[in-house]
Amino acid sequence: MNLANLTTSEILEGIYANNVAIVSKAITIVESTKPQHRLIANAIISGCISKKQDSIRIGITGVPGAGKSTFIEQFGGLITSTGKKVAVLTIDPSSRRTKGSILGDKTRMQELVKNPNAYIRPSASGSSLGGVTRKTRESIVILEAAGYDCILIETIGVGQSETAVHDMVDFFLLLKIAGAGDELQGIKRGIIEMADAIVITKADGDNIQRAKLAKMEFTRALHMFPPKENGRSPEVLTCSAIELKGLHEIWELIVTYCNTMKASGHFLNNRRRQNENWLIQYLEQELLSEFYRHPKTMELLPQLKNEVINGNSSPFLAAEKLLKALKSH
């Protein structure tokens, strides 16, 4: 099959049939910034929205060293053992200087990548806010149309990536490591308000006692926070991905949580709010792109940049000058 010559209809049929090569091609098209791919990408997403099935979307974040890749590999394997299909979207940090990215997640998840019921897609974060690719939501829609029951989205764990991922998932998991000296320091209001569960990883060997202590400290500290909008407070668990301990309890917690949220109507309301945010964010991105592509911007911006750099104008005056020129154009 020549993937380069597929029609949009053939791409959609391939997605519905979960042809992995075609699913990957479709995600590549929606991630593309080439103008000729935009119409095809829009047609793909429209076709997938009408076919996408119910899924659980899980965001996973954590500090470097928390063992995100090991956790995701073993956790994904556990979920597939229940008869479900799992897709993993991992966001690799891009170099701001070279725009390069390691994209090494497939090498770090060697067992899961061989699992016929799992799909791993590493993507470079590019210049997107917080390391979440601009097209992650579109990728989710494609994967749901391809029949994946559970979508795991890993953030690079820095800056505002957690906020961006939280806005597109049903359950947000925060991984922490005991003994790193940041147990209570890591209790930051923003991340706790987003987290639905905190998991202390690497609870094995000499680290078991430290993990238990960290769990107690986090549980005690969480009492200082009011319940979330859905009436729940984050739960704290421990696990060892290497020894496969605690993973089943985490999965059971997520399933129970989602079932409870569906029964209360919060699950659907959350999805609707996310769809609204998706629209607003897309409009903002497109307006920004249109602004920079505008002939007047391209004409005046280099000159105004030089004025600001050389101290001949303030950023505010330069911006006002450009906006006035655009309004009068």
C-alpha positions as CSV (number, residue, x, y, z in Angstrom):
1,M,0.0,0.0,0.0
2,N,1.4,3.4,-1.0
3,L,0.5,5.6,2.0
4,A,1.5,8.7,0.1
5,N,-1.3,8.4,-2.5
6,L,-4.2,7.6,-0.2
7,T,-7.4,9.5,-0.5
8,T,-9.1,11.1,2.5
9,S,-11.8,8.4,2.3
10,E,-9.1,5.7,2.3
11,I,-7.4,7.3,5.3
12,L,-10.6,7.3,7.2
13,E,-11.4,3.7,6.4
14,G,-7.9,2.8,7.5
15,I,-8.4,4.6,10.8
16,Y,-11.8,2.9,11.4
17,A,-10.1,-0.5,10.8
18,N,-7.2,0.5,13.1
19,N,-4.6,0.2,10.5
20,V,-1.6,1.4,12.5
21,A,0.3,2.7,9.6
22,I,-2.6,4.8,8.4
23,V,-3.4,6.0,11.9
24,S,0.2,7.2,12.2
25,K,-0.1,8.9,8.8
26,A,-3.3,10.7,9.8
27,I,-1.7,12.0,13.0
28,T,1.3,13.2,11.0
29,I,-1.1,15.1,8.7
30,V,-3.0,16.8,11.5
31,E,0.3,17.7,13.2
32,S,1.7,19.2,9.9
33,T,1.9,23.0,9.5
34,K,1.9,22.8,5.7
35,P,-1.1,24.7,4.2
36,Q,-1.8,21.8,1.8
37,H,-2.5,19.5,4.7
38,R,-5.0,21.7,6.4
39,L,-8.1,20.7,4.3
40,I,-7.2,17.0,4.5
41,A,-6.7,17.3,8.3
42,N,-10.0,19.0,8.8
43,A,-11.8,16.3,6.7
44,I,-10.0,13.6,8.8
45,I,-11.1,15.1,12.1
46,S,-14.7,15.6,10.9
47,G,-14.8,11.9,9.8
48,C,-13.3,10.8,13.1
49,I,-15.6,12.9,15.4
50,S,-18.6,11.1,14.0
51,K,-17.1,7.6,14.6
52,K,-15.1,8.1,17.8
53,Q,-16.0,5.7,20.7
54,D,-16.1,6.2,24.4
55,S,-12.7,6.2,26.0
56,I,-11.0,7.2,29.2
57,R,-8.4,9.9,28.8
58,I,-5.7,9.9,31.4
59,G,-3.1,12.6,31.9
60,I,0.2,11.6,33.6
61,T,2.8,14.0,34.9
62,G,5.6,14.0,37.3
63,V,9.0,15.4,38.1
64,P,12.0,14.0,36.2
65,G,13.2,10.8,37.8
66,A,9.7,9.8,39.0
67,G,9.7,6.9,36.5
68,K,7.0,8.1,34.1
69,S,8.1,5.9,31.2
70,T,8.5,2.7,33.3
71,F,5.1,3.4,35.0
72,I,3.3,4.0,31.7
73,E,4.8,0.9,30.1
74,Q,3.7,-1.4,32.9
75,F,0.4,0.4,33.5
76,G,-0.4,0.3,29.8
77,G,0.4,-3.5,29.8
78,L,-2.0,-4.0,32.7
79,I,-4.8,-2.2,31.0
80,T,-4.4,-4.3,27.8
81,S,-4.5,-7.4,29.9
82,T,-8.1,-6.5,30.8
83,G,-9.0,-6.7,27.1
84,K,-8.8,-3.0,26.4
85,K,-6.7,-1.2,23.7
86,V,-4.3,1.5,24.9
87,A,-2.8,4.5,23.1
88,V,0.0,6.5,24.6
89,L,0.7,10.1,23.5
90,T,4.1,11.2,24.8
91,I,5.3,14.7,24.4
92,D,9.1,15.1,24.0
93,P,10.7,18.4,24.8
94,S,12.0,20.2,21.8
95,S,15.1,22.3,21.7
96,R,14.2,26.0,21.4
97,R,17.4,26.6,19.6
98,T,17.5,23.7,17.1
99,K,13.8,22.7,17.2
100,G,15.1,19.1,17.6
101,S,13.6,16.5,19.8
102,I,14.8,13.1,21.2
103,L,11.5,11.2,20.5
104,G,12.9,8.3,22.5
105,D,9.8,7.0,24.2
106,K,9.5,3.9,21.9
107,T,13.0,2.8,23.0
108,R,12.1,3.4,26.7
109,M,8.9,1.3,26.4
110,Q,10.2,-1.7,24.5
111,E,7.7,-4.2,25.9
112,L,4.6,-2.0,25.3
113,V,5.6,-1.0,21.8
114,K,5.5,-4.8,20.9
115,N,2.0,-5.2,22.4
116,P,-0.6,-5.6,19.6
117,N,-3.2,-3.8,21.7
118,A,-1.1,-0.8,22.4
119,Y,0.0,2.2,20.3
120,I,2.7,4.7,21.2
121,R,3.1,8.0,19.5
122,P,5.9,10.3,20.5
123,S,5.5,13.9,19.4
124,A,7.9,16.9,19.6
125,S,6.5,19.7,21.7
126,G,7.7,22.4,19.4
127,S,6.8,25.9,20.5
128,S,3.5,24.9,22.0
129,L,2.6,26.0,25.5
130,G,4.1,23.8,28.2
131,G,5.3,21.1,25.8
132,V,1.9,19.9,24.7
133,T,1.7,19.6,20.9
134,R,-0.9,21.9,19.4
135,K,-2.6,18.9,17.7
136,T,-2.8,16.6,20.7
137,R,-6.6,16.9,20.9
138,E,-6.9,16.0,17.2
139,S,-4.7,13.0,17.8
140,I,-7.0,11.9,20.6
141,V,-10.0,12.0,18.3
142,I,-8.2,9.9,15.7
143,L,-7.2,7.3,18.2
144,E,-10.8,7.1,19.6
145,A,-12.1,6.6,16.1
146,A,-9.5,3.8,15.7
147,G,-11.0,2.0,18.6
148,Y,-8.7,2.7,21.5
149,D,-10.4,2.5,24.9
150,C,-7.8,4.3,26.9
151,I,-5.6,7.2,25.9
152,L,-2.6,8.0,28.2
153,I,-1.1,11.4,27.7
154,E,2.3,12.0,29.3
155,T,3.6,15.5,29.9
156,I,7.2,16.5,30.1
157,G,6.5,17.6,33.6
158,V,7.7,21.2,33.5
159,G,6.2,24.7,33.4
160,Q,2.5,24.9,32.3
161,S,2.3,21.5,30.5
162,E,0.2,20.1,33.3
163,T,-2.5,22.8,32.8
164,A,-2.6,22.1,29.1
165,V,-3.0,18.3,29.5
166,H,-5.4,18.7,32.4
167,D,-7.7,20.5,30.0
168,M,-8.0,17.5,27.7
169,V,-8.3,14.5,30.0
170,D,-10.9,12.8,32.3
171,F,-8.4,11.8,35.1
172,F,-5.1,13.5,36.0
173,L,-2.4,11.5,37.7
174,L,0.6,13.0,39.5
175,L,3.6,10.8,40.0
176,K,6.0,11.6,42.9
177,I,9.1,9.9,44.1
178,A,9.9,9.4,47.8
179,G,13.2,10.4,49.3
180,A,13.9,13.2,46.9
181,G,13.4,15.9,49.6
182,D,10.3,17.4,47.9
183,E,7.5,15.5,49.6
184,L,5.7,18.5,51.2
185,Q,7.5,21.1,49.1
186,G,5.8,19.4,46.1
187,I,2.4,20.2,47.4
188,K,1.7,23.2,45.2
189,R,-1.8,24.5,45.1
190,G,-2.1,24.6,41.3
191,I,-1.1,21.0,40.7
192,I,-3.1,19.6,43.6
193,E,-6.2,21.4,42.4
194,M,-5.7,19.5,39.1
195,A,-4.6,16.1,40.4
196,D,-7.2,13.4,40.8
197,A,-4.7,11.1,42.4
198,I,-1.1,11.2,43.6
199,V,1.0,8.1,43.2
200,I,4.3,7.6,45.1
201,T,6.4,5.6,42.7
202,K,9.4,3.2,43.2
203,A,7.9,1.8,46.4
204,D,10.2,-1.2,46.4
205,G,13.4,-2.4,48.1
206,D,14.9,0.1,50.5
207,N,12.4,2.7,49.4
208,I,9.3,1.1,50.8
209,Q,9.4,2.8,54.1
210,R,10.1,6.2,52.5
211,A,7.2,5.7,50.2
212,K,4.9,4.9,53.1
213,L,6.1,8.0,54.9
214,A,5.6,10.2,51.8
215,K,2.1,8.8,51.4
216,M,1.2,9.8,55.0
217,E,2.7,13.3,54.5
218,F,0.8,13.9,51.3
219,T,-2.5,12.5,52.7
220,R,-2.1,14.8,55.8
221,A,-1.2,17.8,53.7
222,L,-4.2,17.3,51.4
223,H,-6.6,17.9,54.2
224,M,-5.6,21.6,53.9
225,F,-7.2,21.8,50.5
226,P,-10.9,22.0,49.9
227,P,-12.7,19.3,47.8
228,K,-12.6,19.8,44.1
229,E,-15.5,21.0,42.0
230,N,-16.7,17.4,41.6
231,G,-16.8,17.0,45.4
232,R,-13.7,14.7,45.5
233,S,-10.3,15.1,47.0
234,P,-7.2,13.5,45.5
235,E,-6.3,10.1,46.7
236,V,-2.7,9.0,47.5
237,L,-1.4,5.6,46.5
238,T,2.0,3.9,46.2
239,C,3.2,1.6,43.5
240,S,6.2,-0.2,42.2
241,A,6.2,-0.5,38.4
242,I,9.2,-2.8,38.4
243,E,7.5,-5.2,40.8
244,L,4.0,-4.6,39.4
245,K,2.7,-3.7,42.8
246,G,-0.1,-1.1,43.2
247,L,-0.9,-0.8,39.5
248,H,-4.2,-2.7,39.6
249,E,-5.4,-0.5,42.5
250,I,-4.6,2.6,40.5
251,W,-6.6,1.3,37.5
252,E,-9.5,0.3,39.7
253,L,-9.5,3.8,41.2
254,I,-9.6,5.5,37.8
255,V,-12.4,3.2,36.5
256,T,-14.5,3.8,39.7
257,Y,-13.9,7.5,39.5
258,C,-15.0,7.7,35.8
259,N,-18.1,5.6,36.5
260,T,-19.0,7.9,39.4
261,M,-18.5,11.0,37.4
262,K,-20.6,9.7,34.5
263,A,-23.4,8.9,36.9
264,S,-23.3,12.4,38.4
265,G,-23.1,14.1,35.0
266,H,-19.8,15.7,35.8
267,F,-17.9,13.5,33.2
268,L,-20.1,14.8,30.3
269,N,-20.0,18.4,31.6
270,N,-16.2,18.3,31.8
271,R,-16.0,17.0,28.2
272,R,-18.3,19.7,27.0
273,R,-16.2,22.4,28.8
274,Q,-13.1,21.0,27.2
275,N,-14.6,21.1,23.8
276,E,-15.5,24.8,24.3
277,N,-11.9,25.5,25.4
278,W,-10.7,23.6,22.3
279,L,-12.6,26.0,20.1
280,I,-11.4,29.1,21.9
281,Q,-7.8,28.0,21.9
282,Y,-7.9,27.0,18.3
283,L,-9.3,30.5,17.4
284,E,-6.6,32.1,19.4
285,Q,-3.9,30.1,17.6
286,E,-5.3,30.8,14.2
287,L,-5.7,34.6,14.9
288,L,-2.1,34.7,16.1
289,S,-0.9,32.9,13.0
290,E,-3.0,35.2,10.8
291,F,-1.5,38.2,12.6
292,Y,2.1,37.1,11.9
293,R,1.3,36.2,8.3
294,H,-0.3,39.6,7.6
295,P,1.7,41.6,5.0
296,K,1.7,44.7,7.2
297,T,3.1,42.7,10.2
298,M,5.8,41.2,8.0
299,E,6.7,44.7,6.7
300,L,6.8,46.6,10.0
301,L,7.7,44.0,12.6
302,P,11.5,43.7,11.8
303,Q,11.9,47.5,12.0
304,L,9.9,47.8,15.2
305,K,11.9,45.0,16.8
306,N,15.1,46.9,16.0
307,E,13.7,50.0,17.6
308,V,12.9,48.1,20.8
309,I,16.2,46.3,20.8
310,N,18.2,49.5,20.4
311,G,16.2,51.3,23.1
312,N,14.6,53.8,20.7
313,S,11.1,52.7,21.5
314,S,9.3,50.8,24.3
315,P,7.7,47.5,23.5
316,F,4.3,49.0,24.3
317,L,4.7,51.9,21.8
318,A,6.0,49.6,19.1
319,A,3.1,47.2,19.6
320,E,0.6,50.1,19.5
321,K,2.2,51.4,16.2
322,L,1.9,48.0,14.6
323,L,-1.7,47.5,15.7
324,K,-2.7,50.9,14.5
325,A,-1.1,50.2,11.1
326,L,-3.1,46.9,10.9
327,K,-6.4,48.6,11.8
328,S,-5.9,51.3,9.1
329,H,-4.9,48.7,6.5
